[in-house]
């Protein structure tokens, strides 16, 4: 049975939340300096400290999402006139992000620790990692460009008065937190059983998938431009 008009707001909110989760995950997935810090905290101090460190990055991404939405809202007319151009630019950024993930090996900077050091670290809990990751993210100007490109690539509606802005922001933050929760959980569980090289492979596969999606967006923008 087809959904009636009364269900349209629910479907729109569901799609907005879904896009927000994807944006949050894509924004968090590249394992840069923050990823290394999360890995090191998880390895040396256990899951809780690693996850709290990731939450610092999620908090900063939420701030960047607010900035991106505000900027997109005040330039809505300009973006609508040049939506194909921004679709192409968004595809380029997402593709470059995926290729960078696929080619780099961020785990080479992770320091090895003994079992005794790891066990001692797990007994301690600190919010230091949270503030460390916030400091790293705040000083990374490229993060706001990535967030802006993701909002553009996913064609999120940010018109003033949109009732779904708050769910969008919450879902972006939730996507970031979900990524770091899954990442620290898997690393904490598998760090003793799986070599770091396997994590490198997983990171490269995810990067490849992200690059493919970026290429699709780029191709779609070029096709629309030509036609």
C-alpha positions in Angstrom: 0.0 0.0 0.0 1.3 3.4 -0.9 2.0 5.9 1.9 -0.3 8.9 2.0 0.6 12.6 2.2 0.4 12.4 6.0 3.5 10.1 5.9 5.6 12.5 3.8 7.0 14.5 6.7 8.0 11.2 8.4 9.7 10.0 5.3 11.5 13.3 4.8 12.7 13.3 8.4 13.9 9.7 8.0 15.8 10.5 4.8 17.3 13.6 6.6 18.5 11.5 9.5 19.9 8.9 7.2 21.9 11.5 5.2 23.1 13.0 8.5 24.3 9.6 9.7 26.2 9.1 6.4 27.7 12.5 6.6 28.9 12.0 10.1 30.4 8.6 9.3 32.1 9.9 6.1 33.5 12.9 8.0 35.0 10.7 10.7 36.2 7.8 8.6 39.6 9.3 7.4 42.2 8.1 9.8 44.3 11.3 10.2 45.9 12.6 13.4 42.7 12.1 15.5 42.4 8.5 14.3 46.0 7.8 15.4 45.2 9.4 18.8 42.1 7.3 19.2 44.0 4.1 18.2 46.8 4.9 20.7 44.4 5.7 23.5 42.5 2.4 22.8 45.7 0.5 22.6 47.3 2.0 25.8 44.2 2.8 27.9 41.4 0.6 26.7 38.0 1.1 25.0 36.6 3.8 27.3 39.5 6.2 26.8 39.6 5.6 23.1 35.9 6.2 22.7 36.0 9.4 24.7 38.8 10.6 22.5 36.6 9.9 19.5 33.7 11.8 21.1 36.0 14.9 21.1 36.2 14.6 17.3 32.4 14.1 17.1 31.9 17.2 19.2 34.1 19.3 16.8 32.4 17.8 13.7 29.1 19.0 15.2 30.4 22.5 15.4 31.7 22.3 11.9 28.3 21.0 10.8 26.6 24.0 12.3 29.0 26.3 10.5 28.5 24.5 7.2 24.7 24.6 7.5 24.7 28.3 8.4 27.0 29.1 5.4 24.9 26.9 3.0 21.7 28.6 4.3 22.9 32.2 3.6 24.2 31.3 0.2 21.2 29.1 -0.9 20.4 31.2 -4.0 24.0 31.1 -5.2 24.2 27.3 -4.6 20.9 26.7 -6.5 22.2 28.6 -9.5 25.5 26.7 -9.4 24.3 23.3 -8.0 25.9 21.3 -10.8 29.3 23.0 -10.2 29.1 22.2 -6.4 28.0 18.7 -7.1 31.1 18.2 -9.2 33.3 19.9 -6.6 31.7 17.7 -3.9 32.4 14.6 -5.9 36.0 15.7 -6.4 36.5 16.2 -2.6 34.9 12.9 -1.7 36.9 11.0 -4.3 40.1 12.6 -3.1 39.2 11.7 0.5 38.6 8.1 -0.5 41.8 7.8 -2.5 43.8 9.3 0.3 42.3 6.7 2.7 43.0 3.9 0.3 46.7 4.8 -0.3 47.8 5.9 3.2 48.9 3.7 6.1 48.0 5.7 9.2 48.8 2.8 11.5 52.6 3.1 10.9 52.6 5.9 13.6 50.9 3.8 16.3 53.4 2.9 19.0 53.6 -0.6 20.3 53.0 -1.2 24.0 53.5 -4.2 26.2 50.7 -6.1 27.8 51.7 -4.7 31.2 51.5 -1.1 30.0 48.2 -1.8 28.4 46.7 -3.4 31.5 47.9 -0.5 33.7 46.4 2.0 31.2 43.0 0.3 31.2 42.7 0.9 35.0 42.8 4.7 34.4 40.0 6.8 32.9 40.6 10.4 31.8 38.9 13.0 29.7 42.3 14.2 28.5 41.8 12.5 25.1 38.6 14.3 24.5 40.2 17.7 24.8 43.3 16.6 22.9 41.1 15.5 19.9 39.1 18.7 20.1 42.4 20.7 19.9 43.6 18.7 16.9 40.3 19.1 15.0 39.9 22.8 15.7 43.3 23.5 14.3 42.5 21.5 11.1 40.9 24.0 8.6 40.4 21.3 6.0 37.7 19.6 8.2 35.2 22.4 7.6 35.8 22.1 3.8 35.2 18.3 4.0 31.9 18.9 6.0 30.8 21.6 3.5 31.5 19.3 0.6 29.7 16.4 2.2 26.6 18.5 2.8 26.7 19.6 -0.8 27.4 16.1 -2.2 24.4 14.6 -0.3 22.2 17.6 -1.4 20.9 18.3 2.1 18.1 20.9 2.3 19.3 23.7 4.7 16.8 26.4 3.8 16.0 28.8 6.6 12.9 27.6 8.5 13.6 23.9 7.7 12.1 22.0 10.6 14.6 19.1 10.1 17.8 21.1 10.8 18.0 20.0 14.5 17.4 16.3 13.6 20.1 16.7 10.9 22.6 18.1 13.3 21.9 15.4 15.9 22.2 12.7 13.2 25.5 14.0 11.9 26.9 14.0 15.5 25.3 10.6 16.0 27.0 9.3 12.8 30.4 10.6 14.1 29.9 9.0 17.5 28.7 5.8 15.9 31.8 5.5 13.8 34.1 6.0 16.7 32.1 3.6 18.9 32.4 0.9 16.3 36.0 1.7 15.5 37.2 1.6 19.1 35.0 -1.5 19.9 36.5 -3.5 17.0 40.0 -2.4 17.7 39.7 -3.2 21.4 38.3 -6.6 20.7 40.5 -7.6 17.7 43.8 -5.8 18.6 45.1 -9.0 20.2 43.9 -11.3 17.5 44.3 -9.4 14.3 47.5 -7.7 13.0 47.5 -4.0 12.3 47.9 -4.9 8.6 44.4 -6.2 8.6 43.1 -2.8 9.9 45.1 -1.2 7.1 43.3 -3.3 4.6 39.9 -2.5 6.1 40.8 1.2 6.0 41.8 0.9 2.3 38.6 -0.9 1.4 36.4 1.7 3.1 38.5 4.4 1.3 38.0 2.6 -2.0 34.2 2.5 -1.5 34.2 6.2 -0.6 36.2 7.0 -3.7 33.8 5.1 -5.9 30.8 7.0 -4.4 32.7 10.3 -5.1 33.4 9.3 -8.7 29.7 8.5 -9.1 28.8 12.0 -7.8 31.4 13.6 -10.1 30.2 11.6 -13.1 26.5 12.5 -12.3 27.5 16.2 -12.1 29.3 16.1 -15.4 26.4 14.3 -17.1 24.0 16.9 -15.8 26.3 19.7 -17.0 26.7 18.2 -20.5 23.0 17.5 -20.9 
